[in-house]
Amino acid sequence: MCYNSKMSPNTKKLLEQVESWPQEDQDELAEFAREIAARRSGVYVVDDQEETAIREGLAELDRGEWISEEAMRSFWKRCGVL
């Protein structure tokens, strides 16, 4: 495998180890990397699964399937956001 010479030794070593990880773990690492790239660039590119979820949510709104503000507040509280 060939890496950019500007890459830190720790990152190079980690990427070599990643090759032996299960696909699920590699996908999780890729998601973290996408979030870092988005933070650095200010642009977040949704993946296919996220795009599908967004389209489904918009379709629900178009059908008038709303959730109450109280229910949303309760959800965010359970998630530790509020």
N, C-alpha and C positions, 0 to 999 in steps of 0.2 A: 504494500500500500504506500502511496506517495502523499505526503502532507506538505503544506506550505511551511517554509522555513521559519516564518514568523510565529508559528504555533508553539505554545509553551510545551516543554517536555512532559508535564503532567497531562496535558490534553492529548498529546500524541499517544502516551501510554494508555490512557483511558479508551481512546478510540480503537486501539488494537484489541483491548479486552472486550469491547462492545461486540465485536464480530462473533464471539462465542455465546453471547447472551440469547435467551429466547426472544422470539419476534415481538412478543407483548412488551418486554422490557425495552427493546430497541425502539418500538413505537412510542413508548412513554418518554424516553430520552429525546426523541425527535420532537415531541410536543413541547418539552421544556425549551429546546433550542429554538423552535418557532416563536415561542413567547419572548425569548431574549431578543431575537432578530426583530420582532415587532416593536419591542420597547426601544431598541436602538434606532430603528428607521422611522418609527411613528406610523407604520403601515402594518396592519394585521391581515393576513390572507387566510380566509376560512378554508378548512378542508372539506371534502365531499360530505362527510357526516354532519359537520356543522351547517353547511349550506342546506342540506336536507331538513335539518331541524328548524332552521330559520324559515324556510319556505312553508313547512307544516304549521309553524306558529302564525305566520301571516295568513295562511288559509283559514285557520281557526278564527282569527280576528275578522276576516272577511265574512265568515258565517255567523258572526255575532257571538262567538263562544268566549265570553269574558270571565275573568275571575275577579272577585271583589278586592278592593284595596286592603281590607282587613285580612283576607286570606293570604295575600301577598306579603303583608307585614309579618304575619305569623310564620310563613315560609322562610323569609329572610332572617327572622329571629332564630329559628331552628338551625339555620346554616351558620349562625354566629356573626351575621353581617350587622344586625341591629342590636 
